[in-house]
Structures are given as structure tokens and as C-alpha cells.
Amino acid sequence: MGACYGARTAVASGRNQPLHGDARDRRICDPMTAPKYHLTSYGCQMNKLDSELVESKLRQRGYQAAESEAAASVVLINTCSVRQHAEDRVWSKLGKLRIRKRTEPQLVVGVLGCMAQEHKRYLLSRMPHVDLVVGPSAFGDIDDTVEQARQKNAQLAAEREPARTKHEVHGAGVVSVDQGVSGDTIVRDVKVRPHRSQAFVSVMRGCNMPCTYCIVPTTRGDEVSRPIADLVAECERLCGDGVTEITLLGQTVNAYGRDLTGQDATLARLLRALHAIPSLRRLAFITSHPNFLNQELIDALAELPKVARYLHLPAQSGSNAVLKAMRRGYTTERYLARIEQLRAKAPDIELHSDFIVGYPGETAADFDQTVAFLQRVGFAQSYVFKYSPRPGTLAADLPDDVPEPEKERRNAVLLAAQEELTAGFNRAMVGKVVEVLIEGDSKVDGRFSGRTAHHRLVHFECSDRDRIGTYAPVLVTEALAHSCLGTLQRDDAAQAGRQDPAEAHA
């Protein structure tokens, strides 16, 4: 997926209340006694959406958001296995929760997501204080699983003496890695989202691509697409609650529909169906694979004005030798040919990419080709990562033969080349009026930040918090390394200087 790696925390509220009858159909109705949960999400946009679905299910059950992790009786961590750094943060948090559980034996600790799938055996053998181990394919009945663990812990706490050391701490041991109901069956609570005007929607899960460095097919399974009618219905509900910008998610999102036999479903057709929702103003999708950028999709990008004017199309390398070793399934020449097709029909579309440096066997010459490729394409933005072996991938069996200092050097060189390109795109915006979706506070007091249809970040002075979640014209006055500064305009005064999307790539 795209490279949005960080932690997002969601909170909810309550205490134990025994259930009577069938727990599956029983909702906890008393807000004074409802259990409180706290959820932290690491990793990509798909993880963040999965966390929203988990929250939806818990809230539908009657659980409430805690004000902090310390106030929660259920602590859940939705994990990522794509980068080692994200895993390290999870292990650290679990260590702290083990200490807390010595004095709070009824505390429910759950590991969700990709690490639960990949490290199930280790979690079960070395983390006895973990109560839940739930993989991405089993989120659909997460409320039942959490409630089962909560009741087991209450019983264990009543029967056992308090733990004297961290080695005596034990949990309920509820495991649901490969078993359970898909999260796509959850009828999401449309109000569970971090931004009032923006929402993620999963159009498919899993991945069938054979990339040697990626753990996603192992942790998320094969491609499974959702029917167009279901997606339209979900997006209509979101838009009915105030959403105006929707980002469609999939590990290989432009391969959408390949498994929907006889339904004539493609990403282009889905975009056209969603484009017809009257209150929807922006529609984006991530992450795409170069092999599935076909003419039908290019035509949709060119013809649908609500579709965002950027395409995240990870190249990963500019060396054919490295691409072959990665099993990406294309050459640089084929990638460039697809880009020429795109720019012939939709010249205003800007390109974003991902790159991995220091892949096993990558020579200095291979890396130089990657730098030249990045500059030739002229990416508006790229995420650059140093290769690190991921257990369970084919590449993990290869010698990690690029020394760490050389990986650091290549990472810095490629980032510098991208930053030069990005700065050029930002400088070209100075003097133009662009439409910005105001997302919230900037890091500087008194400023808001928002993004253009090209996903460019713009900061400007504004103190009216009612403007958050709305669209506004902003005159770009200064280009920074990764963003722009601007001045908020009156709608009626902005028309003369408003940027024509067809000029954006000039």
C-alpha cells in the first residue's frame, strides 16, 4: 500500500456487565456500565480503515470510547508487518501492557491485523498476557471475540491470586487468526471516521501478485473484491453523513473485479458508478500496479472530473534487473509506455511512486538507473524505503548483501532527487488559486492545512473552525520543500485566478 506509516489512536468507554442468553445477539445497552475500549492502529490506510470497522462493530455492541488507554478495560492494537519499525513499536507496547496486567487481570489485550497473522505462534508462546490474536480475515465478529475474552478474564481474575511477577501474567488465550467472519460483512457506522468530510472505503482485500519482498499476500490472503452495488450503497451512506471525498483502497486496487466472475466489474466502471453520487466531490484510489493501468482506466481518469488528479503507481525500481528479481512483472520500458498513454489522455494527472533501495543484488549501476528513471518520469511525490528482509517472503532467503551505510546513502540520494522534483511542482503553483479541502490545524498556530485535487499540501491562515471539512480557494504565495503557503480567498474573488486542472502538469 501507499506509505502512510504511523500510529492512529481511537478511543471509546465502560465496565463489565454480564450478558445473558446468546452473546452474539446481545447488545450492552447501559452506557454507565458499558466496557471502554482503546484502539491504536499502525501502518497503512487499509489498517486505519480496518480499525474504523472494528470500532463500528464494538460500538454497535454497546462498547464506548475511553478517554485514554489507561482508562480502557479493552486495549486493542491493529498491527502492520510491512516495516520492521512498526513491529518494534508493537512489541514495546505489549511489554508495557504486560506490566499493567499484573495489577489489572481483567484487562483485555488484543493484537489484531497482519502481525497477528504472521506471528501467531510467537504471540501464543511468548506473550501469555495477550488475550486476542485476530487476523485481518476475522474482523467481522470481533465483538463476539472481545466479549468472550472479557468474560474469560473476569472468571480468571476471580479464581486466581494476583500475579506477583510478569512471568505469572496470563490472558484468556482467545485465538481467531484464520477463523471468523470477514470485516467486509460489517455494516460500518459511518460516523466512525477521523475526518467529517473524508472516508476510506475498501473495494477489495488481499493480493495475488508475486512480489518477492512483500508479506501482504501471506497476511491478507488472495484477492477478494466487493460487488459494485455494495460499494455504491456504502459510499451513498457516507456521503449522506457529510463525506465529500472518498478514497478507495486495495492492495492492488486497479486489479479490482478480476475475481467477480460474470459481474463485469472493473475499477473504471466502479469509478463511473460512484462519480454519479451528487454530493461526492472528490474520488481517489490507492494503491495501483503498473500492469493494470489499462486504456479503460485511463479513459475514466480523463473523463471523470471528480477523480483526483494524481495516480499512485509504485515503480519500486528503475532497474530492469532489480524489477525482474522482485518479480514485479514489467520493465521500465513498459512502465514508461503506460505513462505515455496516460499523459496523452489525461496530461493533468501527476504521478506518485514508491521505491525500495538496497534490494538484494542491487548494484551501484542499478541504483543509478533508478535515480535516472525517477527524474525521467518526473514524479510529483515518492516514498523511499531501505530494503529490510521480511520473514515469510521469498526475498528473505536471499543474501542481504547491500551494506547498511550504502542503503542509507542510496536512500538519501533518491530522496534528494525526489525533493528537487517536488519543489519544482510546488514552485509552479505560486501565483495560482487552487481549491483546497481544509483538513484541520497546521503545525503552526493560526494556520489550517488542506490538500488540492493533486494531493498537494497547502497551509494558510484561518481561525474559523467551521471551515474544517469544507472546500476553499487559496492563492499560493510561497513554495516550500514539501508543501506550499497560501492566502485564503473569497469564493467570488477567486474565479479569475483559479487554476485550470489541464494546466497543472505544465
C-alpha positions as CSV (number, residue, x, y, z in Angstrom):
1,M,0.0,0.0,0.0
2,G,0.9,3.6,0.0
3,A,3.2,4.9,2.6
4,C,1.3,6.3,5.4
5,Y,3.1,4.7,8.3
6,G,2.3,6.0,11.8
7,A,0.0,5.3,14.6
8,R,-3.6,6.4,14.8
9,T,-5.4,6.1,18.2
10,A,-9.1,5.8,18.6
11,V,-10.8,5.7,22.0
12,A,-14.1,4.5,23.4
13,S,-15.8,3.7,27.1
14,G,-17.3,1.3,30.1
15,R,-17.1,-1.5,32.6
16,N,-18.1,-5.1,32.9
17,Q,-21.7,-6.2,32.6
18,P,-22.5,-9.9,32.3
19,L,-24.5,-11.0,29.3
20,H,-27.5,-13.3,29.4
21,G,-28.5,-15.6,26.6
22,D,-26.7,-15.6,23.2
23,A,-23.8,-13.1,23.3
24,R,-23.9,-12.8,19.6
25,D,-27.2,-11.1,19.6
26,R,-27.0,-9.3,22.9
27,R,-26.1,-5.6,22.9
28,I,-24.8,-3.9,26.0
29,C,-27.3,-1.1,26.4
30,D,-26.5,0.7,29.7
31,P,-23.9,3.4,29.0
32,M,-23.0,3.6,32.7
33,T,-21.7,0.0,32.7
34,A,-20.6,-0.3,29.0
35,P,-17.0,-1.6,28.6
36,K,-14.4,1.0,27.4
37,Y,-12.1,0.3,24.6
38,H,-8.9,1.9,23.2
39,L,-7.6,1.1,19.8
40,T,-4.2,2.0,18.3
41,S,-3.6,1.5,14.6
42,Y,-0.2,1.2,12.9
43,G,0.6,1.1,9.2
44,C,-1.2,1.8,6.0
45,Q,-4.6,3.3,5.1
46,M,-6.1,-0.2,4.9
47,N,-5.2,-0.7,8.6
48,K,-6.8,2.6,9.5
49,L,-10.0,1.6,7.7
50,D,-9.9,-1.8,9.4
51,S,-9.7,-0.1,12.7
52,E,-12.8,2.0,11.9
53,L,-14.7,-1.2,11.0
54,V,-13.6,-2.8,14.3
55,E,-14.7,0.3,16.2
56,S,-18.1,0.2,14.3
57,K,-18.6,-3.4,15.4
58,L,-17.7,-2.6,19.1
59,R,-20.0,0.4,19.2
60,Q,-22.8,-1.5,17.7
61,R,-22.3,-4.0,20.5
62,G,-22.6,-1.1,23.1
63,Y,-18.9,-0.6,23.9
64,Q,-17.8,3.0,24.3
65,A,-14.7,5.0,23.6
66,A,-12.2,5.6,26.5
67,E,-10.6,8.9,27.0
68,S,-7.2,7.3,27.2
69,E,-5.6,3.9,27.0
70,A,-5.2,3.9,30.8
71,A,-9.0,4.3,31.2
72,A,-9.8,1.4,28.9
73,S,-10.7,-2.1,30.0
74,V,-10.1,-3.4,26.4
75,V,-6.9,-2.4,24.7
76,L,-6.5,-3.4,21.0
77,I,-3.6,-2.9,18.7
78,N,-4.1,-3.1,15.0
79,T,-0.7,-4.0,13.6
80,C,1.4,-3.8,10.4
81,S,4.1,-6.2,9.2
82,V,5.3,-4.3,6.2
83,R,8.1,-2.4,8.0
84,Q,10.2,-3.6,11.0
85,H,9.8,-0.2,12.7
86,A,6.0,-0.7,13.0
87,E,6.5,-4.2,14.5
88,D,9.1,-2.9,17.0
89,R,6.6,-0.3,18.3
90,V,4.0,-3.0,18.9
91,W,6.4,-5.3,20.8
92,S,7.3,-2.3,23.0
93,K,3.7,-1.5,23.7
94,L,2.9,-5.2,24.5
95,G,5.7,-5.2,27.1
96,K,4.2,-2.2,28.9
97,L,0.7,-3.8,28.8
98,R,2.2,-7.0,30.4
99,I,3.3,-4.9,33.4
100,R,-0.1,-3.2,33.7
101,K,-1.9,-6.6,33.6
102,R,-0.2,-7.7,36.7
103,T,-2.4,-5.3,38.7
104,E,-5.4,-5.4,36.3
105,P,-6.0,-9.1,35.5
106,Q,-9.4,-8.3,33.9
107,L,-7.7,-6.1,31.2
108,V,-8.3,-7.5,27.7
109,V,-5.2,-7.1,25.4
110,G,-5.7,-7.8,21.8
111,V,-3.3,-8.0,18.8
112,L,-5.1,-7.5,15.5
113,G,-4.1,-7.4,11.9
114,C,-1.0,-8.5,10.0
115,M,1.3,-9.2,13.0
116,A,-1.4,-11.4,14.4
117,Q,-1.4,-13.4,11.2
118,E,2.4,-13.5,10.8
119,H,3.5,-14.0,14.4
120,K,0.7,-16.1,15.9
121,R,3.0,-18.8,17.3
122,Y,5.3,-16.3,18.9
123,L,2.5,-14.4,20.4
124,L,0.9,-17.5,21.9
125,S,4.2,-18.9,23.3
126,R,6.0,-15.7,24.4
127,M,3.1,-13.3,25.2
128,P,0.8,-15.1,27.5
129,H,-0.8,-11.9,28.6
130,V,-2.3,-11.4,25.1
131,D,-6.0,-12.4,25.1
132,L,-6.8,-12.0,21.4
133,V,-4.9,-12.8,18.3
134,V,-7.1,-11.8,15.4
135,G,-6.0,-11.8,11.8
136,P,-7.4,-9.4,9.1
137,S,-9.8,-12.0,7.8
138,A,-11.7,-12.4,11.1
139,F,-12.7,-8.9,12.0
140,G,-16.4,-9.4,11.1
141,D,-17.2,-10.9,14.5
142,I,-14.6,-9.1,16.6
143,D,-17.3,-8.0,19.1
144,D,-18.0,-11.7,19.9
145,T,-14.3,-12.4,20.3
146,V,-13.7,-9.4,22.6
147,E,-16.7,-10.2,24.7
148,Q,-15.6,-13.8,25.0
149,A,-12.1,-12.7,26.2
150,R,-13.7,-10.2,28.6
151,Q,-15.8,-12.8,30.3
152,K,-13.0,-15.3,30.5
153,N,-10.7,-12.7,32.1
154,A,-13.4,-11.8,34.7
155,Q,-13.6,-15.5,35.6
156,L,-9.8,-16.0,35.8
157,A,-9.5,-12.9,37.9
158,A,-12.0,-14.3,40.4
159,E,-10.3,-17.7,40.6
160,R,-6.6,-16.7,40.7
161,E,-4.3,-14.9,43.1
162,P,-2.9,-11.6,41.7
163,A,0.3,-12.1,39.6
164,R,3.5,-11.4,41.6
165,T,5.8,-11.2,38.6
166,K,5.4,-10.5,34.9
167,H,6.0,-14.2,34.2
168,E,2.8,-15.2,36.1
169,V,0.6,-12.9,34.0
170,H,-1.8,-14.9,31.8
171,G,-4.7,-14.0,29.5
172,A,-7.8,-15.6,28.1
173,G,-6.0,-17.1,25.2
174,V,-8.7,-16.5,22.6
175,V,-7.3,-17.0,19.1
176,S,-9.1,-16.2,15.8
177,V,-6.4,-15.8,13.2
178,D,-7.8,-17.8,10.3
179,Q,-11.3,-18.3,11.6
180,G,-14.1,-15.8,11.8
181,V,-16.1,-13.5,9.6
182,S,-14.6,-11.1,7.1
183,G,-14.6,-7.4,8.1
184,D,-16.3,-6.7,4.7
185,T,-19.5,-8.1,6.2
186,I,-19.6,-5.2,8.8
187,V,-22.2,-2.6,8.2
188,R,-20.0,0.2,9.2
189,D,-21.0,3.0,11.5
190,V,-20.5,5.9,9.0
191,K,-19.8,8.3,12.0
192,V,-16.7,6.4,13.0
193,R,-14.1,8.2,11.0
194,P,-11.4,10.8,11.9
195,H,-12.5,13.5,9.4
196,R,-16.0,14.6,8.8
197,S,-15.6,15.1,5.0
198,Q,-13.2,12.3,4.2
199,A,-13.5,8.5,4.3
200,F,-11.7,5.4,3.2
201,V,-13.6,2.5,1.5
202,S,-12.2,-0.9,1.0
203,V,-13.1,-2.2,-2.5
204,M,-11.0,-5.4,-2.3
205,R,-8.8,-7.3,0.1
206,G,-5.7,-9.5,-0.4
207,C,-3.3,-9.6,-3.3
208,N,-2.4,-12.2,-5.9
209,M,0.8,-10.6,-7.1
210,P,4.1,-12.5,-6.6
211,C,6.4,-9.6,-5.4
212,T,9.3,-11.2,-3.5
213,Y,9.7,-8.6,-0.8
214,C,6.1,-8.2,0.3
215,I,4.4,-10.0,3.2
216,V,0.8,-8.8,2.3
217,P,-0.3,-12.0,0.3
218,T,0.7,-14.0,3.4
219,T,-1.0,-11.9,5.9
220,R,-4.1,-10.8,3.9
221,G,-4.7,-13.7,1.5
222,D,-5.9,-13.8,-2.0
223,E,-7.8,-11.1,-3.8
224,V,-11.5,-10.7,-2.9
225,S,-13.4,-7.9,-4.5
226,R,-16.7,-6.5,-3.3
227,P,-19.7,-6.1,-5.7
228,I,-20.2,-2.6,-7.2
229,A,-23.7,-2.3,-5.8
230,D,-22.4,-2.9,-2.2
231,L,-19.8,-0.2,-2.7
232,V,-22.2,2.3,-4.1
233,A,-24.6,1.7,-1.2
234,E,-21.8,2.3,1.4
235,C,-20.5,5.4,-0.4
236,E,-24.0,6.8,-0.6
237,R,-24.4,6.3,3.2
238,L,-21.1,8.0,3.8
239,C,-22.0,11.0,1.6
240,G,-25.3,11.2,3.3
241,D,-23.4,11.8,6.5
242,G,-21.3,14.6,5.1
243,V,-18.5,12.9,3.4
244,T,-17.4,14.6,0.2
245,E,-14.0,12.9,-0.5
246,I,-13.7,9.1,-0.7
247,T,-10.5,7.2,-1.2
248,L,-10.9,3.6,-2.5
249,L,-8.5,1.1,-1.0
250,G,-7.0,-2.1,-2.2
251,Q,-3.6,-3.8,-2.1
252,T,-3.7,-3.8,-5.9
253,V,-6.7,-1.6,-6.3
254,N,-6.7,-1.3,-10.1
255,A,-7.0,-5.1,-10.3
256,Y,-10.4,-4.8,-8.7
257,G,-13.1,-7.1,-10.0
258,R,-10.9,-9.9,-11.5
259,D,-12.5,-12.4,-9.1
260,L,-16.1,-11.2,-9.6
261,T,-16.9,-13.7,-12.4
262,G,-19.7,-12.6,-14.7
263,Q,-20.3,-9.3,-12.9
264,D,-18.4,-7.1,-15.5
265,A,-16.7,-5.3,-12.6
266,T,-13.6,-3.2,-13.2
267,L,-12.2,-0.2,-11.3
268,A,-13.1,2.1,-14.2
269,R,-16.8,1.0,-14.0
270,L,-16.8,1.4,-10.3
271,L,-15.4,5.0,-10.6
272,R,-18.1,5.8,-13.1
273,A,-20.8,4.5,-10.7
274,L,-19.5,6.4,-7.7
275,H,-18.9,9.5,-9.8
276,A,-22.7,9.8,-10.2
277,I,-23.3,10.4,-6.4
278,P,-24.4,14.0,-6.4
279,S,-22.7,15.1,-3.1
280,L,-19.4,13.4,-3.8
281,R,-16.8,16.0,-4.9
282,R,-13.5,14.0,-4.9
283,L,-12.8,10.4,-5.6
284,A,-9.3,8.8,-5.3
285,F,-7.9,5.3,-5.2
286,I,-4.7,3.6,-3.9
287,T,-2.5,1.6,-4.5
288,S,-2.2,0.7,-8.2
289,H,0.0,-1.7,-10.0
290,P,1.6,-0.7,-13.4
291,N,0.3,-4.0,-15.0
292,F,-3.3,-3.0,-14.5
293,L,-3.2,0.6,-15.8
294,N,-5.2,-0.1,-19.0
295,Q,-6.9,2.1,-21.5
296,E,-10.3,1.7,-19.9
297,L,-9.0,3.1,-16.6
298,I,-7.0,5.8,-18.4
299,D,-10.2,6.9,-20.2
300,A,-12.1,7.1,-16.9
301,L,-9.3,9.2,-15.4
302,A,-9.5,11.6,-18.3
303,E,-13.3,11.8,-18.4
304,L,-14.3,12.0,-14.7
305,P,-13.6,15.4,-13.2
306,K,-14.3,14.3,-9.6
307,V,-11.5,11.8,-9.8
308,A,-8.4,13.1,-8.0
309,R,-5.6,14.3,-10.3
310,Y,-2.9,12.1,-9.0
311,L,-2.1,8.4,-9.5
312,H,-0.1,6.4,-7.0
313,L,1.7,3.9,-9.3
314,P,4.7,2.4,-7.5
315,A,7.6,1.6,-9.7
316,Q,9.8,0.2,-6.9
317,S,13.0,0.4,-9.0
318,G,14.3,1.9,-12.2
319,S,16.5,-1.2,-13.0
320,N,15.1,-4.0,-15.1
321,A,17.4,-6.4,-13.4
322,V,16.0,-5.5,-10.0
323,L,12.4,-5.4,-11.2
324,K,12.9,-9.0,-12.5
325,A,14.4,-10.1,-9.2
326,M,11.4,-8.5,-7.4
327,R,9.0,-10.3,-9.7
328,R,7.2,-7.1,-10.5
329,G,6.1,-8.4,-13.9
330,Y,7.1,-5.3,-16.0
331,T,10.1,-3.5,-17.3
332,T,10.9,0.2,-17.2
333,E,10.1,0.5,-20.9
334,R,6.7,-1.0,-20.3
335,Y,6.1,1.4,-17.3
336,L,7.1,4.4,-19.5
337,A,4.8,3.2,-22.3
338,R,1.8,3.1,-19.9
339,I,2.7,6.6,-18.6
340,E,2.8,7.9,-22.2
341,Q,-0.7,6.5,-22.7
342,L,-1.9,8.2,-19.6
343,R,-0.4,11.6,-20.3
344,A,-1.8,11.5,-23.8
345,K,-5.4,11.3,-22.5
346,A,-5.0,13.0,-19.0
347,P,-2.0,15.3,-19.0
348,D,-3.0,16.9,-15.7
349,I,-2.6,13.7,-13.8
350,E,0.5,13.8,-11.5
351,L,2.4,10.6,-10.6
352,H,3.3,9.3,-7.2
353,S,5.6,6.3,-6.6
354,D,7.3,4.0,-4.1
355,F,10.9,2.9,-4.3
356,I,12.9,0.3,-2.5
357,V,16.7,0.9,-2.3
358,G,19.3,-1.8,-1.3
359,Y,17.3,-4.8,-2.5
360,P,19.4,-8.0,-2.6
361,G,21.7,-7.9,-5.6
362,E,21.1,-4.2,-6.4
363,T,24.4,-2.8,-7.7
364,A,25.5,0.8,-7.9
365,A,24.7,0.8,-11.6
366,D,21.2,-0.5,-10.8
367,F,20.7,2.3,-8.3
368,D,21.9,5.0,-10.8
369,Q,19.3,3.7,-13.2
370,T,16.7,4.2,-10.5
371,V,17.7,7.8,-10.0
372,A,17.6,8.5,-13.7
373,F,14.2,6.8,-14.0
374,L,12.7,8.8,-11.2
375,Q,13.9,12.0,-12.9
376,R,12.8,10.9,-16.4
377,V,9.2,10.2,-15.2
378,G,9.1,13.3,-13.1
379,F,7.2,12.0,-10.1
380,A,5.5,14.7,-8.0
381,Q,6.0,12.6,-4.9
382,S,7.7,9.4,-3.9
383,Y,8.1,7.3,-0.8
384,V,11.6,5.8,-0.5
385,F,12.4,2.8,1.7
386,K,15.5,1.0,2.6
387,Y,15.1,-2.8,2.0
388,S,14.7,-4.9,5.1
389,P,14.1,-8.7,5.0
390,R,10.6,-9.7,6.0
391,P,10.3,-13.3,7.3
392,G,8.0,-15.4,5.1
393,T,8.8,-13.6,1.9
394,L,10.9,-15.1,-1.0
395,A,13.4,-12.3,-0.7
396,A,14.1,-13.2,2.9
397,D,16.1,-16.2,1.7
398,L,18.4,-14.0,-0.4
399,P,21.7,-12.6,0.9
400,D,21.0,-9.1,2.3
401,D,24.2,-8.0,0.5
402,V,23.9,-4.2,0.4
403,P,25.7,-2.8,3.5
404,E,23.6,-0.6,5.7
405,P,25.7,2.5,5.2
406,E,25.2,2.1,1.4
407,K,21.5,1.7,1.9
408,E,21.5,4.9,3.9
409,R,23.4,6.7,1.1
410,R,21.1,5.5,-1.6
411,N,18.1,6.4,0.4
412,A,19.4,9.9,0.9
413,V,20.4,10.4,-2.7
414,L,17.0,9.2,-4.1
415,L,15.1,11.3,-1.6
416,A,17.1,14.4,-2.6
417,A,16.3,13.8,-6.2
418,Q,12.6,13.5,-5.5
419,E,12.6,16.5,-3.2
420,E,14.1,18.6,-6.1
421,L,11.3,17.4,-8.4
422,T,8.6,18.1,-5.7
423,A,10.0,21.6,-5.1
424,G,9.7,22.3,-8.8
425,F,6.0,21.2,-8.8
426,N,5.4,23.4,-5.7
427,R,7.1,26.4,-7.3
428,A,4.9,26.1,-10.4
429,M,1.8,26.6,-8.1
430,V,2.9,30.0,-6.9
431,G,0.5,32.7,-8.1
432,K,-2.3,30.2,-8.8
433,V,-5.6,29.9,-7.0
434,V,-6.3,26.2,-6.1
435,E,-9.2,24.6,-4.5
436,V,-8.3,23.1,-1.1
437,L,-10.2,20.7,1.1
438,I,-9.5,22.0,4.6
439,E,-8.4,19.1,6.7
440,G,-7.6,20.8,10.0
441,D,-4.9,22.6,12.0
442,S,-1.4,23.0,10.6
443,K,1.7,22.6,12.9
444,V,1.9,26.4,13.1
445,D,-0.7,28.1,15.3
446,G,-3.3,30.1,13.5
447,R,-2.9,28.1,10.3
448,F,-5.0,25.4,8.7
449,S,-3.8,22.8,6.2
450,G,-5.6,21.2,3.3
451,R,-5.0,19.4,0.1
452,T,-5.6,20.1,-3.6
453,A,-7.1,17.7,-6.1
454,H,-3.4,16.8,-6.9
455,H,-2.9,15.9,-3.2
456,R,-0.6,18.9,-2.6
457,L,-0.4,20.1,0.9
458,V,-1.2,23.9,1.4
459,H,-1.0,25.9,4.6
460,F,-2.8,29.2,5.1
461,E,-4.0,31.4,7.9
462,C,-7.6,30.9,9.1
463,S,-9.2,30.9,12.5
464,D,-12.8,29.8,11.6
465,R,-13.0,26.2,12.7
466,D,-16.3,25.8,10.9
467,R,-14.3,25.8,7.7
468,I,-12.7,22.5,8.5
469,G,-14.1,19.9,6.2
470,T,-15.1,22.4,3.6
471,Y,-13.6,23.5,0.2
472,A,-11.9,26.9,-0.2
473,P,-10.0,28.8,-2.8
474,V,-6.4,29.5,-1.8
475,L,-3.9,31.7,-3.6
476,V,-0.5,30.0,-3.4
477,T,2.1,32.6,-2.3
478,E,5.2,30.5,-1.5
479,A,6.7,27.1,-2.3
480,L,8.3,25.1,0.5
481,A,10.2,21.8,0.2
482,H,7.1,19.5,0.8
483,S,4.2,21.9,0.8
484,C,3.0,25.4,-0.1
485,L,1.9,28.5,1.8
486,G,-1.1,30.5,0.6
487,T,-3.8,33.1,1.4
488,L,-7.5,32.2,1.8
489,Q,-9.6,33.9,-0.9
490,R,-13.2,34.8,-1.1
491,D,-15.1,32.5,-3.5
492,D,-16.3,35.3,-5.7
493,A,-12.9,36.9,-5.9
494,A,-11.0,33.7,-6.8
495,Q,-12.5,32.8,-10.1
496,A,-10.2,34.9,-12.3
497,G,-7.1,33.3,-10.9
498,R,-8.4,29.7,-10.4
499,Q,-6.1,27.0,-11.7
500,D,-7.3,25.1,-14.7
501,P,-6.7,21.4,-14.0
502,A,-5.5,20.9,-17.5
503,E,-2.6,23.4,-16.8
504,A,-1.5,21.6,-13.6
505,H,1.1,19.5,-15.2
506,A,2.6,22.3,-17.2
